[in-house]
Amino acid sequence: HPGGRAPPRRYRGILWTHQDRDTSPYLYAVEAKTGQVVGKYYVSTRQYSETDWEDISVALCPDGSGDHCLWIADSGNVRRDREAFFVHVFKEPDLEAMGKYGTIEDWDIWTFAYQLPLDRHGERPWIDIESLVVAPDASKFWLVEKTVYNGGEGPVTVWETPADMAPTDLVRSDSDSGKNVLFDLTQRGHDAVWDHPEMLIEMKLVNRIKNPRIQRATAFLRPENFDPPLPQWAEEKYREGGQDWNKLRAITGVDLHPSGKALVACTYSGIWEYPLSRPYDLSSASMGEPRLLSVTSKYDDPFWQTEAIAYDSAGDGIWLASEYVRGHQPLRFFGCRDAVTDPNTFLE
């Protein structure tokens, strides 16, 4: 049940990924051309039994070292019983030095705890956060909701770390104080959050966007229009259960273009791109209307449950994958039509 995907900065032809939903916290390095797992690393954050990783991103480390780090959102809340959530950050593993199997030790991990603001009833809202985006310089991160409310329209909320709680500043102040709070959060998780309220990030709402409309995609998703035709079992399932068009609209994953000028989003029906008039600004004043890049969904295909999307490290193409629970999910690459003739160019 793989969740997010992210291309490394250290290697070409490799993708980082992880599993979703209450599984052991393993990070995987996958060879894009073959699908082979070339690295499996235990990430030592499981001590407090809260692991529901939803997305992964790559950005600079927040310590100012200039190294690149992996940022993982432990934001799942299927049981709706969590008030605090986490973003775990650690340096991008060295595959040659670590070998195929290894451990990311807890003392090498920064853990940022966050919560959402109280609603008008004085309660923490239940919001399904499934996407993480990180500024390249590690100065902030964003969280994006997945929702099918209001007939699939949303709105989809976008949350940002406030300026006075920048990850880089939190690492600096934690180091200067000598308290090692971020390490304590890694070790004890929820139990440590309330011991260090000064380090708890309260996310700021910066945008409400609508899920993309799918009129341009629906014709491709009707059973009579599949070419080649649907197998009998899939057509019967389709006819009996009907089609949940609202679910097809929901944004399930996002990524920020390296230039900061666009945000790509995947749904169960297609890939969409939102232009940003101000680079690295996901606010309503910056984000434009989405345009459809590709229709992707097929009812008989494990590609159906598309929940992981990422630009490649150069921003010249898009990786897309499913979290279909039966395994053997296809990994697809979408290159720019005016720049790419052979996708293997990005796999070498």
Buried (B, 14 or more C-beta within 10 A) or exposed (E): BBBBBBBBBBBBBBBBBBBBBBBEBBBBBBBBBEEEEBBBBBBBBBEBEBBBBBBBBBBBBBBEEEEBBBBBBBBBBEEEEBEBBBBBBBBBBEBEEBEEEBEBEBEBBBBBBBBBEEEEEEEBEEBBBBBBBBBBBBBBBBBBBBBBEEEBBBBBBBBBBEEEBBBBBBBBEBEEEEBEBBBBBBBBBBEBBEEBEEBBBEBBEBBEBBBBBBEEBBEBBEBEEBEEEBEEEBBEBBEEEEBEBBEBBBBBBBBBBBEBBBBBBBBBBBBBBBBBEEEBBBEEEBBEEBEBBBBBBBBBBBBBBBBBBBBBBEBBBBBBBBBBEEEEBEBBBBBEEEEBEEBEEBBE
